[in-house]
Amino acid sequence: MSALLLGLVLFFAAHSVSIVNDPWRNRMVAKLGEWTWKGLYALVSIAGFALIVWGYVLARHDPMVFYTPPVWLRPVTMVLLVPAFPLLLATYLPGRIQSAAKHPMLAATMLWAFSHLLVNGTLADVLLFGAFLVWAVLDRISMKHRAQRPILHLLPTGANDLIAIIAGLALYVAFLFWLHGWLIGVPLIVL
């Protein structure tokens, strides 16, 4: 469990600098240079992510049950996750979806984390998905109080919405039938 906790701390420490102290972040970028800052940010994030994955795998070998979710929540979760991938892609494909969601990656993260909490009840699950949910909510709230940095992406068009929806739904189906089992080790639909 300690690897999972350390990974969460490292990952969210890097991802929460702007939430906690955006002026300090801006001073550090000016002092170190944008690419050095991004490199350090990436190193800490990757180390945290690797520890999260490793710690979660270790925790699954000896799970501590925190709660037992009812079986009927599984289809609810699958429905809640339908918009997650289109929202995620809309982050980099500006259009009406991005405008309506304002911060589509955070919305996708909230949906992903909340829906996984509905069907996973071990302590490791609560720590992992709960941490992502709390972070996404706090980041979304903090976005209202700080200047937004531009994201380099395409020009806004209706075609981007169509691409986000079609590619997002294709990714959803791929995860449903293959990728979740292959990447996570938990098949969602067995053919």
C-alpha positions, 0 to 999 in steps of 0.5 A: 500500500505504501507504493500506491500512497507514495505514487499518489503523493508524487503524482498529485504533488506535481499536478497540484502546484497550480491549484495550491500556488500558481504564482510560485509555479509561474516564478519557477517556470521563469527561473528554470525555463519552460522546458526544464520545468516541464521536464521536471514535472514530467519526471515526477509525474511519470515516477508517481504514475509508475508507483501508482500502477505498481502499488495498485497491482501489489494491493490487488494481491491482498485486497482489503475490502472497504465496502461491497458494491451492489451488482446492479451498479455495474451497468450504471457504471458502464453507462456513466463511462460512455461520455468519458472518452469523447470528453477526454478527446474533446480536450484537444479537439475544440468545438461545442463539447469543449465549450460546454464542458469548459474543462473536458479532461477534468469532467472525464476524470470525474466521471471515470473516478466516480463510476469506478468508485461505484463498483470497486470497494477495496481500500486501494480502489478507494484511495486510487479513484477517490484521490483522482475524484477529489483532485479533479473537483479541486482542480476544476474549482481552482480553475475559476480563480486562476489564469488559464494557460493556452493549450496548443490545439486545432481551431474550433470546428464542428468536425472536431466534435464529430471526431471526438464523439466517434473516436471516443466511442470507438475507444470506449468499445475497445476498452469494454471488449479488449483494452480494459482486460489487457491493460488492467487485467480485469475483462469487462465483457468476456466473449 
